[in-house]
Amino acid sequence: MRWLPALVLGLSACTLGQSAEEVARNQAKSVVNTVVAQKMPGVNATPVTDCVIDNASMPEIYTISKGAVVGVSPDTVNAVMTIAQRPATMQCVAQKGMGLL
């Protein structure tokens, strides 16, 4: 995880008025959206992505956001799908009218 401090510093330096957390969450959203679109074809990815991000820990967010910088790896996909299968995430998706994953 040597990349994490450099990523956080680089991200925070690139955005005026946004915290590194906000930048990482935004980058992670783009990665999650891509993974959801690939792994769950035909599903509106945006609500699922929001639920995954809302149910991820900050270390998970930072790990997933790394995919926006270095590319989506199998570990990134695994992290997204693990979070997507959590009961709280599935409940969130169901509340947004998407049904079960």
mmCIF file of the C-alpha atoms, coordinates in Angstrom:
data_MODEL
# 
_entry.id   MODEL 
# 
loop_
_atom_site.group_PDB 
_atom_site.id 
_atom_site.type_symbol 
_atom_site.label_atom_id 
_atom_site.label_alt_id 
_atom_site.label_comp_id 
_atom_site.label_asym_id 
_atom_site.label_entity_id 
_atom_site.label_seq_id 
_atom_site.pdbx_PDB_ins_code 
_atom_site.Cartn_x 
_atom_site.Cartn_y 
_atom_site.Cartn_z 
_atom_site.occupancy 
_atom_site.B_iso_or_equiv 
_atom_site.pdbx_formal_charge 
_atom_site.auth_seq_id 
_atom_site.auth_comp_id 
_atom_site.auth_asym_id 
_atom_site.auth_atom_id 
_atom_site.pdbx_PDB_model_num 
ATOM 1   C CA . MET A 1 1   ? 0.000   0.000  0.000   1.00 0.00 ? 1   MET A CA 1 
ATOM 2   C CA . ARG A 1 2   ? 2.937   2.309  -0.602  1.00 0.00 ? 2   ARG A CA 1 
ATOM 3   C CA . TRP A 1 3   ? 0.934   3.954  -3.385  1.00 0.00 ? 3   TRP A CA 1 
ATOM 4   C CA . LEU A 1 4   ? -1.789  5.147  -0.993  1.00 0.00 ? 4   LEU A CA 1 
ATOM 5   C CA . PRO A 1 5   ? -0.036  8.199  0.513   1.00 0.00 ? 5   PRO A CA 1 
ATOM 6   C CA . ALA A 1 6   ? 1.159   9.325  -2.914  1.00 0.00 ? 6   ALA A CA 1 
ATOM 7   C CA . LEU A 1 7   ? -2.312  8.827  -4.371  1.00 0.00 ? 7   LEU A CA 1 
ATOM 8   C CA . VAL A 1 8   ? -3.961  10.765 -1.562  1.00 0.00 ? 8   VAL A CA 1 
ATOM 9   C CA . LEU A 1 9   ? -1.453  13.603 -1.781  1.00 0.00 ? 9   LEU A CA 1 
ATOM 10  C CA . GLY A 1 10  ? -1.692  13.720 -5.540  1.00 0.00 ? 10  GLY A CA 1 
ATOM 11  C CA . LEU A 1 11  ? -5.459  13.703 -5.493  1.00 0.00 ? 11  LEU A CA 1 
ATOM 12  C CA . SER A 1 12  ? -5.711  16.403 -2.867  1.00 0.00 ? 12  SER A CA 1 
ATOM 13  C CA . ALA A 1 13  ? -3.240  18.572 -4.728  1.00 0.00 ? 13  ALA A CA 1 
ATOM 14  C CA . CYS A 1 14  ? -5.256  18.259 -7.927  1.00 0.00 ? 14  CYS A CA 1 
ATOM 15  C CA . THR A 1 15  ? -8.525  19.497 -6.522  1.00 0.00 ? 15  THR A CA 1 
ATOM 16  C CA . LEU A 1 16  ? -9.229  22.809 -4.925  1.00 0.00 ? 16  LEU A CA 1 
ATOM 17  C CA . GLY A 1 17  ? -11.755 22.682 -2.115  1.00 0.00 ? 17  GLY A CA 1 
ATOM 18  C CA . GLN A 1 18  ? -12.191 18.912 -2.067  1.00 0.00 ? 18  GLN A CA 1 
ATOM 19  C CA . SER A 1 19  ? -10.811 16.588 0.558   1.00 0.00 ? 19  SER A CA 1 
ATOM 20  C CA . ALA A 1 20  ? -8.792  13.529 -0.417  1.00 0.00 ? 20  ALA A CA 1 
ATOM 21  C CA . GLU A 1 21  ? -11.739 11.463 0.830   1.00 0.00 ? 21  GLU A CA 1 
ATOM 22  C CA . GLU A 1 22  ? -14.144 13.200 -1.559  1.00 0.00 ? 22  GLU A CA 1 
ATOM 23  C CA . VAL A 1 23  ? -11.779 12.772 -4.478  1.00 0.00 ? 23  VAL A CA 1 
ATOM 24  C CA . ALA A 1 24  ? -11.192 9.111  -3.651  1.00 0.00 ? 24  ALA A CA 1 
ATOM 25  C CA . ARG A 1 25  ? -14.960 8.513  -3.365  1.00 0.00 ? 25  ARG A CA 1 
ATOM 26  C CA . ASN A 1 26  ? -15.554 10.161 -6.747  1.00 0.00 ? 26  ASN A CA 1 
ATOM 27  C CA . GLN A 1 27  ? -12.810 8.123  -8.383  1.00 0.00 ? 27  GLN A CA 1 
ATOM 28  C CA . ALA A 1 28  ? -14.065 4.953  -6.720  1.00 0.00 ? 28  ALA A CA 1 
ATOM 29  C CA . LYS A 1 29  ? -17.565 5.691  -8.050  1.00 0.00 ? 29  LYS A CA 1 
ATOM 30  C CA . SER A 1 30  ? -16.287 5.707  -11.616 1.00 0.00 ? 30  SER A CA 1 
ATOM 31  C CA . VAL A 1 31  ? -14.486 2.405  -11.045 1.00 0.00 ? 31  VAL A CA 1 
ATOM 32  C CA . VAL A 1 32  ? -17.488 0.788  -9.326  1.00 0.00 ? 32  VAL A CA 1 
ATOM 33  C CA . ASN A 1 33  ? -19.780 2.015  -12.091 1.00 0.00 ? 33  ASN A CA 1 
ATOM 34  C CA . THR A 1 34  ? -17.553 0.331  -14.684 1.00 0.00 ? 34  THR A CA 1 
ATOM 35  C CA . VAL A 1 35  ? -17.412 -2.930 -12.714 1.00 0.00 ? 35  VAL A CA 1 
ATOM 36  C CA . VAL A 1 36  ? -21.177 -2.971 -12.124 1.00 0.00 ? 36  VAL A CA 1 
ATOM 37  C CA . ALA A 1 37  ? -21.858 -2.303 -15.801 1.00 0.00 ? 37  ALA A CA 1 
ATOM 38  C CA . GLN A 1 38  ? -19.565 -5.196 -16.787 1.00 0.00 ? 38  GLN A CA 1 
ATOM 39  C CA . LYS A 1 39  ? -20.659 -7.704 -14.137 1.00 0.00 ? 39  LYS A CA 1 
ATOM 40  C CA . MET A 1 40  ? -24.363 -6.860 -14.063 1.00 0.00 ? 40  MET A CA 1 
ATOM 41  C CA . PRO A 1 41  ? -25.365 -6.132 -17.654 1.00 0.00 ? 41  PRO A CA 1 
ATOM 42  C CA . GLY A 1 42  ? -28.789 -4.609 -18.062 1.00 0.00 ? 42  GLY A CA 1 
ATOM 43  C CA . VAL A 1 43  ? -28.814 -3.148 -14.542 1.00 0.00 ? 43  VAL A CA 1 
ATOM 44  C CA . ASN A 1 44  ? -28.862 0.619  -14.035 1.00 0.00 ? 44  ASN A CA 1 
ATOM 45  C CA . ALA A 1 45  ? -25.367 0.901  -12.577 1.00 0.00 ? 45  ALA A CA 1 
ATOM 46  C CA . THR A 1 46  ? -25.738 4.304  -10.894 1.00 0.00 ? 46  THR A CA 1 
ATOM 47  C CA . PRO A 1 47  ? -27.970 3.279  -7.953  1.00 0.00 ? 47  PRO A CA 1 
ATOM 48  C CA . VAL A 1 48  ? -25.950 0.103  -7.397  1.00 0.00 ? 48  VAL A CA 1 
ATOM 49  C CA . THR A 1 49  ? -22.747 2.122  -7.484  1.00 0.00 ? 49  THR A CA 1 
ATOM 50  C CA . ASP A 1 50  ? -24.105 4.565  -4.912  1.00 0.00 ? 50  ASP A CA 1 
ATOM 51  C CA . CYS A 1 51  ? -25.049 1.694  -2.597  1.00 0.00 ? 51  CYS A CA 1 
ATOM 52  C CA . VAL A 1 52  ? -21.642 0.037  -2.982  1.00 0.00 ? 52  VAL A CA 1 
ATOM 53  C CA . ILE A 1 53  ? -19.833 3.295  -2.216  1.00 0.00 ? 53  ILE A CA 1 
ATOM 54  C CA . ASP A 1 54  ? -22.111 4.028  0.752   1.00 0.00 ? 54  ASP A CA 1 
ATOM 55  C CA . ASN A 1 55  ? -21.379 0.597  2.229   1.00 0.00 ? 55  ASN A CA 1 
ATOM 56  C CA . ALA A 1 56  ? -17.624 0.572  1.656   1.00 0.00 ? 56  ALA A CA 1 
ATOM 57  C CA . SER A 1 57  ? -15.092 1.492  4.299   1.00 0.00 ? 57  SER A CA 1 
ATOM 58  C CA . MET A 1 58  ? -12.590 4.248  3.565   1.00 0.00 ? 58  MET A CA 1 
ATOM 59  C CA . PRO A 1 59  ? -9.754  1.730  3.136   1.00 0.00 ? 59  PRO A CA 1 
ATOM 60  C CA . GLU A 1 60  ? -11.941 -0.065 0.584   1.00 0.00 ? 60  GLU A CA 1 
ATOM 61  C CA . ILE A 1 61  ? -12.724 3.249  -1.128  1.00 0.00 ? 61  ILE A CA 1 
ATOM 62  C CA . TYR A 1 62  ? -9.004  4.024  -1.404  1.00 0.00 ? 62  TYR A CA 1 
ATOM 63  C CA . THR A 1 63  ? -8.287  0.535  -2.751  1.00 0.00 ? 63  THR A CA 1 
ATOM 64  C CA . ILE A 1 64  ? -11.050 0.787  -5.340  1.00 0.00 ? 64  ILE A CA 1 
ATOM 65  C CA . SER A 1 65  ? -10.091 4.344  -6.330  1.00 0.00 ? 65  SER A CA 1 
ATOM 66  C CA . LYS A 1 66  ? -6.630  3.037  -7.176  1.00 0.00 ? 66  LYS A CA 1 
ATOM 67  C CA . GLY A 1 67  ? -8.320  1.367  -10.166 1.00 0.00 ? 67  GLY A CA 1 
ATOM 68  C CA . ALA A 1 68  ? -8.992  4.802  -11.649 1.00 0.00 ? 68  ALA A CA 1 
ATOM 69  C CA . VAL A 1 69  ? -5.257  5.478  -11.651 1.00 0.00 ? 69  VAL A CA 1 
ATOM 70  C CA . VAL A 1 70  ? -3.657  2.119  -12.482 1.00 0.00 ? 70  VAL A CA 1 
ATOM 71  C CA . GLY A 1 71  ? -6.564  0.279  -14.085 1.00 0.00 ? 71  GLY A CA 1 
ATOM 72  C CA . VAL A 1 72  ? -9.166  -2.132 -12.816 1.00 0.00 ? 72  VAL A CA 1 
ATOM 73  C CA . SER A 1 73  ? -7.598  -5.352 -11.610 1.00 0.00 ? 73  SER A CA 1 
ATOM 74  C CA . PRO A 1 74  ? -9.209  -8.644 -10.594 1.00 0.00 ? 74  PRO A CA 1 
ATOM 75  C CA . ASP A 1 75  ? -8.675  -7.579 -6.963  1.00 0.00 ? 75  ASP A CA 1 
ATOM 76  C CA . THR A 1 76  ? -10.629 -4.390 -7.647  1.00 0.00 ? 76  THR A CA 1 
ATOM 77  C CA . VAL A 1 77  ? -13.495 -6.345 -9.185  1.00 0.00 ? 77  VAL A CA 1 
ATOM 78  C CA . ASN A 1 78  ? -13.446 -8.763 -6.246  1.00 0.00 ? 78  ASN A CA 1 
ATOM 79  C CA . ALA A 1 79  ? -13.593 -5.873 -3.752  1.00 0.00 ? 79  ALA A CA 1 
ATOM 80  C CA . VAL A 1 80  ? -16.558 -4.291 -5.538  1.00 0.00 ? 80  VAL A CA 1 
ATOM 81  C CA . MET A 1 81  ? -18.457 -7.566 -5.795  1.00 0.00 ? 81  MET A CA 1 
ATOM 82  C CA . THR A 1 82  ? -17.784 -8.406 -2.134  1.00 0.00 ? 82  THR A CA 1 
ATOM 83  C CA . ILE A 1 83  ? -19.217 -5.060 -1.039  1.00 0.00 ? 83  ILE A CA 1 
ATOM 84  C CA . ALA A 1 84  ? -22.161 -5.491 -3.437  1.00 0.00 ? 84  ALA A CA 1 
ATOM 85  C CA . GLN A 1 85  ? -23.063 -8.794 -1.778  1.00 0.00 ? 85  GLN A CA 1 
ATOM 86  C CA . ARG A 1 86  ? -23.187 -7.416 1.760   1.00 0.00 ? 86  ARG A CA 1 
ATOM 87  C CA . PRO A 1 87  ? -26.657 -7.444 3.306   1.00 0.00 ? 87  PRO A CA 1 
ATOM 88  C CA . ALA A 1 88  ? -26.629 -3.659 3.864   1.00 0.00 ? 88  ALA A CA 1 
ATOM 89  C CA . THR A 1 89  ? -25.676 -3.048 0.237   1.00 0.00 ? 89  THR A CA 1 
ATOM 90  C CA . MET A 1 90  ? -28.332 -5.428 -1.041  1.00 0.00 ? 90  MET A CA 1 
ATOM 91  C CA . GLN A 1 91  ? -30.914 -3.754 1.187   1.00 0.00 ? 91  GLN A CA 1 
ATOM 92  C CA . CYS A 1 92  ? -29.886 -0.351 -0.169  1.00 0.00 ? 92  CYS A CA 1 
ATOM 93  C CA . VAL A 1 93  ? -30.266 -1.584 -3.742  1.00 0.00 ? 93  VAL A CA 1 
ATOM 94  C CA . ALA A 1 94  ? -33.671 -3.088 -2.932  1.00 0.00 ? 94  ALA A CA 1 
ATOM 95  C CA . GLN A 1 95  ? -34.803 0.216  -1.407  1.00 0.00 ? 95  GLN A CA 1 
ATOM 96  C CA . LYS A 1 96  ? -33.809 1.996  -4.593  1.00 0.00 ? 96  LYS A CA 1 
ATOM 97  C CA . GLY A 1 97  ? -36.158 -0.309 -6.482  1.00 0.00 ? 97  GLY A CA 1 
ATOM 98  C CA . MET A 1 98  ? -33.493 -2.413 -8.122  1.00 0.00 ? 98  MET A CA 1 
ATOM 99  C CA . GLY A 1 99  ? -34.366 -5.771 -6.519  1.00 0.00 ? 99  GLY A CA 1 
ATOM 100 C CA . LEU A 1 100 ? -31.775 -8.212 -5.278  1.00 0.00 ? 100 LEU A CA 1 
ATOM 101 C CA . LEU A 1 101 ? -28.363 -8.393 -6.874  1.00 0.00 ? 101 LEU A CA 1 
# 
